Each structure stands twice: as structure tokens, then as C-alpha cells.
Amino acid sequence: MPPRDFARFPRYGLARYAPGLRRIRTTGGAGFVGSSLALAFKFNRSTAKVIVLDKLKRRGSELDLEQLRRSGVEFARGDVRVSDDVAAIGPVDLLIEASAEPSVHAGYDENPSYLIHSNLVGALNCLEQARRHGWTFVFLSSSRVYPIALLRALPLERTATRFVLRSESDLPGVTPPGISEQFPLSGNRSLYGATKLAAELLIEEYKTIYGVRELINRCGVISGPWQMGKVDQGFIVLWMARHLLDGPLAYTGFGGEGSQVRDILHVDLYDLLAG
């Protein structure tokens, strides 16, 4: 695949509020989103020291290392579950916690320990370093924090080509364009979603008690170049690959007709953070 080109992206976002960023670290930095952010930061801030931390567990993540190296991004092999690994890189101005077990199916047919330690304990280890050293902390959360049963019960209207969300719901945060942060959080949301929400709550406490500078992004379905498509994560890329290679596709849920609609967030939008 060709290298990612960030030259066309605007140079604004987090830098507007933190112009002094000189040393930036991204955990999960050999993953799809983490590496995209690291490369964008390095492009927009060529003099900054950009470091990625990753344990390279996910198959295919090692393919990003050469591109990171060519772009001047430093790689450190380490595990966010191990606090010494998180601390080993040294001081930074900005820490982006982009590491995670990303599958919403994780833990259901196996011991959930790895999921919980990667997503929750890993986030806590990163957050604790931010507290101790005064780093700005950005956490990539998920739209999966919203309860499954409440989402399934939302009023939908079938049109000629798609389902449309009606606005007469009694629940806050429900509008025809979609779901906002005011949507209720009470109920089951998956083990993956629970780890993300638990991390959000810890971040809120650290912000209030210790004054940690933080930003939480509840990102939804993400896609873009260099993503490794799978059924449970990166499904847009999987669909495209199946289409190009004449592979089978099947609709599931909502009658199996494919009328459900979901906004897709392109990874380029994350580069607004890296201005």
C-alpha cells in the first residue's frame, strides 16, 4: 500500500489550545488510529519528538513500523498493562491513549481478563503517568458506551432505502441526525463498552481531583487507509475487500435487508487533533 499522505489536511485542532507540544506519545501507536495520529503529528510538527508504544499483538500492526520509521516517528515496544512500560519512555507534553482490544465481541467466549486489563488497566496506567507528570491526556473512547437495549428500542421509520430515526423518543440525546452525549448510560453495553465507560469515569475523577488536562473522544465506526478489516472491527475495509474480490456478504439484524444506517468516521478527521 502507498504511504499515507497528510499534506492536504488542515493544521488546527488541539494545537490551538496547546501550542507548546514538543514531545508526543501515542499508545497503540502501531495500530490503525494510533499510527495515523502519530504520522499526522509528525507531519504537522516536524520538530516534535513523536513516539509510539505498542506490543504488536494485533496481526498486521508490524507493517506500520517501516512507515513510522521513515517519517521520523520513534517506536518503543511495550505493553500498557505494564506500568513500567508506560513510564519507560520518559516525559511528554501530550499522551494519546489509543491502545485497546477493539472488538465488541471480546470476552464473550473466553476469559475477559485480557480485555479488561488492556482497556481499563492500560488506560489507568496511562492516566496515572499523566497525573504524576502533568501531561495532557487524550483518551479515545467509543460510542459503545451507550446501552444496547436502549439503542435497539429507538423508534425507527422505514423509508424506501433506509431506516430513519424518529425524534419523538422520550429519551434525551435522540435526534434524527443521531445520538448525542446526552443519551442515557444506564444498562448493559458489552464488556468492551464497559471498559471504555469505566475509563471515562476514572478520567473524570482525575480531572476533578488532580486537575489532569484531558479530552475524551467517543469515536464511532472508524475507517480509512491502512486499516486491517475484520468482521468485528474495520468492517468497511472488509466490505470493500469482499466486493473487489467477489467474496460473499450478508446483512444481519433489522430484518436482514440492509436498511440500517451508520455514520462512518474517516481516520483523516482525527488528524485535526494533530494540527
KOLZA-622126 format. One line per field, with one value per residue (C-alpha): residue in three letters; chain; x, z, y. Coordinates in steps of 0.25 Angstrom, whole numbers, plus 5000, padded with zeros to 4 digits. Layout:
<vexpas>
code <- c(ALA; ...)
unit <- c(A; ...)
X <- c(X; ...)
Z <- c(Z; ...)
Y <- c(Y; ...)
</vexpas>
This chain:
<vexpas>
code <- c(MET; PRO; PRO; ARG; ASP; PHE; ALA; ARG; PHE; PRO; ARG; TYR; GLY; LEU; ALA; ARG; TYR; ALA; PRO; GLY; LEU; ARG; ARG; ILE; ARG; THR; THR; GLY; GLY; ALA; GLY; PHE; VAL; GLY; SER; SER; LEU; ALA; LEU; ALA; PHE; LYS; PHE; ASN; ARG; SER; THR; ALA; LYS; VAL; ILE; VAL; LEU; ASP; LYS; LEU; LYS; ARG; ARG; GLY; SER; GLU; LEU; ASP; LEU; GLU; GLN; LEU; ARG; ARG; SER; GLY; VAL; GLU; PHE; ALA; ARG; GLY; ASP; VAL; ARG; VAL; SER; ASP; ASP; VAL; ALA; ALA; ILE; GLY; PRO; VAL; ASP; LEU; LEU; ILE; GLU; ALA; SER; ALA; GLU; PRO; SER; VAL; HIS; ALA; GLY; TYR; ASP; GLU; ASN; PRO; SER; TYR; LEU; ILE; HIS; SER; ASN; LEU; VAL; GLY; ALA; LEU; ASN; CYS; LEU; GLU; GLN; ALA; ARG; ARG; HIS; GLY; TRP; THR; PHE; VAL; PHE; LEU; SER; SER; SER; ARG; VAL; TYR; PRO; ILE; ALA; LEU; LEU; ARG; ALA; LEU; PRO; LEU; GLU; ARG; THR; ALA; THR; ARG; PHE; VAL; LEU; ARG; SER; GLU; SER; ASP; LEU; PRO; GLY; VAL; THR; PRO; PRO; GLY; ILE; SER; GLU; GLN; PHE; PRO; LEU; SER; GLY; ASN; ARG; SER; LEU; TYR; GLY; ALA; THR; LYS; LEU; ALA; ALA; GLU; LEU; LEU; ILE; GLU; GLU; TYR; LYS; THR; ILE; TYR; GLY; VAL; ARG; GLU; LEU; ILE; ASN; ARG; CYS; GLY; VAL; ILE; SER; GLY; PRO; TRP; GLN; MET; GLY; LYS; VAL; ASP; GLN; GLY; PHE; ILE; VAL; LEU; TRP; MET; ALA; ARG; HIS; LEU; LEU; ASP; GLY; PRO; LEU; ALA; TYR; THR; GLY; PHE; GLY; GLY; GLU; GLY; SER; GLN; VAL; ARG; ASP; ILE; LEU; HIS; VAL; ASP; LEU; TYR; ASP; LEU; LEU; ALA; GLY)
unit <- c(A; A; A; A; A; A; A; A; A; A; A; A; A; A; A; A; A; A; A; A; A; A; A; A; A; A; A; A; A; A; A; A; A; A; A; A; A; A; A; A; A; A; A; A; A; A; A; A; A; A; A; A; A; A; A; A; A; A; A; A; A; A; A; A; A; A; A; A; A; A; A; A; A; A; A; A; A; A; A; A; A; A; A; A; A; A; A; A; A; A; A; A; A; A; A; A; A; A; A; A; A; A; A; A; A; A; A; A; A; A; A; A; A; A; A; A; A; A; A; A; A; A; A; A; A; A; A; A; A; A; A; A; A; A; A; A; A; A; A; A; A; A; A; A; A; A; A; A; A; A; A; A; A; A; A; A; A; A; A; A; A; A; A; A; A; A; A; A; A; A; A; A; A; A; A; A; A; A; A; A; A; A; A; A; A; A; A; A; A; A; A; A; A; A; A; A; A; A; A; A; A; A; A; A; A; A; A; A; A; A; A; A; A; A; A; A; A; A; A; A; A; A; A; A; A; A; A; A; A; A; A; A; A; A; A; A; A; A; A; A; A; A; A; A; A; A; A; A; A; A; A; A; A; A; A; A; A; A; A; A; A; A; A; A; A; A; A; A; A; A; A; A; A; A; A)
X <- c(5000; 5005; 5009; 4998; 4999; 4995; 4999; 4985; 4980; 4977; 4987; 4977; 4971; 4978; 4990; 4981; 4980; 4993; 5003; 5015; 5015; 5029; 5028; 5016; 5014; 5003; 5000; 4995; 5003; 5005; 4990; 4981; 4977; 4989; 4999; 4990; 4991; 5006; 5009; 5000; 5006; 5020; 5016; 5009; 5020; 5033; 5042; 5034; 5038; 5027; 5028; 5018; 5017; 5011; 5013; 5010; 4999; 4990; 4993; 4998; 5002; 5016; 5014; 5013; 5027; 5035; 5025; 5027; 5042; 5043; 5034; 5043; 5034; 5041; 5035; 5036; 5031; 5023; 5010; 5000; 4996; 5011; 5012; 5027; 5026; 5017; 5027; 5039; 5039; 5040; 5034; 5024; 5015; 5003; 4999; 4989; 4983; 4979; 4982; 4971; 4965; 4956; 4946; 4932; 4931; 4944; 4942; 4929; 4934; 4947; 4953; 4950; 4963; 4971; 4961; 4959; 4974; 4977; 4965; 4963; 4976; 4984; 4976; 4978; 4994; 4994; 4985; 4994; 5006; 4998; 4995; 5009; 5016; 5005; 5003; 4991; 4983; 4975; 4966; 4960; 4947; 4935; 4921; 4919; 4918; 4903; 4894; 4890; 4875; 4872; 4879; 4871; 4858; 4859; 4847; 4851; 4843; 4845; 4847; 4849; 4864; 4867; 4863; 4861; 4862; 4849; 4850; 4838; 4847; 4845; 4860; 4869; 4880; 4872; 4870; 4868; 4883; 4887; 4891; 4898; 4905; 4893; 4887; 4885; 4897; 4889; 4889; 4897; 4907; 4916; 4929; 4937; 4928; 4928; 4943; 4943; 4932; 4939; 4952; 4944; 4939; 4953; 4958; 4946; 4951; 4966; 4961; 4953; 4963; 4976; 4974; 4978; 4976; 4968; 4960; 4951; 4946; 4935; 4938; 4929; 4932; 4945; 4951; 4962; 4975; 4984; 4973; 4972; 4958; 4951; 4936; 4937; 4946; 4949; 4937; 4936; 4950; 4945; 4933; 4942; 4951; 4940; 4934; 4947; 4950; 4936; 4934; 4921; 4914; 4901; 4893; 4890; 4879; 4868; 4861; 4873; 4870; 4882; 4873; 4880; 4889; 4902; 4911; 4926; 4937; 4949; 4962; 4966; 4957; 4966; 4977; 4970; 4976; 4990; 4990)
Z <- c(5000; 4997; 5009; 5015; 5011; 5021; 5013; 5009; 5024; 5031; 5042; 5054; 5066; 5079; 5075; 5076; 5091; 5094; 5084; 5092; 5089; 5086; 5091; 5088; 5091; 5085; 5092; 5082; 5072; 5062; 5061; 5051; 5058; 5067; 5055; 5047; 5058; 5060; 5046; 5045; 5057; 5051; 5038; 5045; 5055; 5048; 5060; 5070; 5076; 5073; 5080; 5079; 5089; 5084; 5088; 5073; 5077; 5066; 5053; 5043; 5052; 5049; 5035; 5040; 5046; 5034; 5030; 5044; 5044; 5030; 5035; 5047; 5058; 5068; 5072; 5086; 5089; 5101; 5108; 5114; 5124; 5130; 5137; 5136; 5121; 5120; 5129; 5122; 5110; 5119; 5120; 5109; 5107; 5101; 5103; 5094; 5099; 5086; 5091; 5093; 5090; 5079; 5077; 5084; 5083; 5092; 5105; 5102; 5098; 5106; 5119; 5119; 5127; 5115; 5110; 5124; 5127; 5113; 5112; 5127; 5134; 5122; 5122; 5137; 5135; 5125; 5133; 5145; 5137; 5133; 5147; 5152; 5142; 5138; 5123; 5115; 5113; 5101; 5102; 5090; 5096; 5088; 5084; 5090; 5104; 5101; 5105; 5095; 5099; 5099; 5085; 5080; 5085; 5078; 5069; 5054; 5042; 5029; 5016; 5002; 5004; 5019; 5034; 5039; 5054; 5058; 5068; 5077; 5087; 5101; 5103; 5104; 5093; 5082; 5069; 5054; 5051; 5062; 5077; 5085; 5098; 5106; 5103; 5116; 5120; 5129; 5125; 5118; 5107; 5105; 5112; 5102; 5105; 5120; 5120; 5112; 5121; 5133; 5128; 5125; 5139; 5145; 5135; 5141; 5155; 5151; 5145; 5157; 5168; 5162; 5151; 5139; 5126; 5118; 5105; 5103; 5089; 5088; 5073; 5066; 5054; 5048; 5034; 5025; 5018; 5024; 5033; 5034; 5032; 5040; 5043; 5057; 5055; 5042; 5034; 5024; 5019; 5020; 5011; 5001; 5000; 4999; 4987; 4980; 4981; 4979; 4993; 5000; 5008; 5017; 5025; 5039; 5049; 5046; 5037; 5029; 5018; 5020; 5022; 5035; 5034; 5042; 5040; 5037; 5043; 5034; 5041; 5034; 5043; 5055; 5048; 5053; 5067; 5061; 5055)
Y <- c(5000; 5014; 5023; 5032; 5046; 5056; 5069; 5072; 5072; 5086; 5090; 5092; 5085; 5082; 5091; 5103; 5101; 5094; 5101; 5097; 5082; 5077; 5062; 5054; 5039; 5030; 5017; 5006; 5014; 5003; 5001; 5008; 5020; 5021; 5021; 5031; 5041; 5039; 5041; 5053; 5060; 5057; 5064; 5076; 5077; 5072; 5077; 5070; 5057; 5047; 5033; 5021; 5010; 4997; 4982; 4978; 4967; 4970; 4963; 4973; 4984; 4981; 4986; 5000; 5001; 5004; 5015; 5021; 5020; 5027; 5038; 5040; 5034; 5026; 5013; 5006; 4992; 4992; 4988; 4998; 4987; 4988; 5002; 5001; 5000; 5013; 5020; 5016; 5026; 5038; 5051; 5056; 5068; 5060; 5046; 5040; 5027; 5019; 5005; 4995; 4982; 4988; 4976; 4978; 4963; 4961; 4953; 4947; 4933; 4934; 4939; 4954; 4957; 4961; 4971; 4977; 4979; 4984; 4994; 4998; 4995; 5000; 5013; 5015; 5013; 5024; 5033; 5031; 5036; 5048; 5051; 5049; 5058; 5068; 5063; 5066; 5053; 5049; 5037; 5030; 5024; 5018; 5020; 5006; 5013; 5014; 5003; 4993; 4991; 5006; 5007; 4995; 5001; 5014; 5018; 5015; 5018; 5010; 5019; 5014; 5012; 5012; 5013; 5027; 5031; 5038; 5049; 5046; 5038; 5041; 5039; 5051; 5052; 5046; 5054; 5050; 5052; 5042; 5040; 5051; 5050; 5053; 5039; 5031; 5022; 5012; 4998; 4987; 4992; 4980; 4977; 4985; 4997; 4995; 4996; 5009; 5015; 5011; 5018; 5031; 5031; 5030; 5041; 5050; 5047; 5050; 5063; 5068; 5063; 5065; 5075; 5066; 5073; 5063; 5061; 5049; 5045; 5035; 5031; 5022; 5013; 5017; 5014; 5019; 5015; 5004; 4998; 4983; 4979; 4969; 4965; 4971; 4983; 4990; 4985; 4996; 4991; 4977; 4980; 4987; 4975; 4965; 4974; 4975; 4960; 4955; 4950; 4948; 4958; 4956; 4966; 4963; 4969; 4978; 4968; 4965; 4975; 4984; 4996; 5001; 5013; 5016; 5028; 5025; 5033; 5034; 5034; 5047; 5054; 5050; 5058; 5071; 5067; 5067; 5081)
</vexpas>
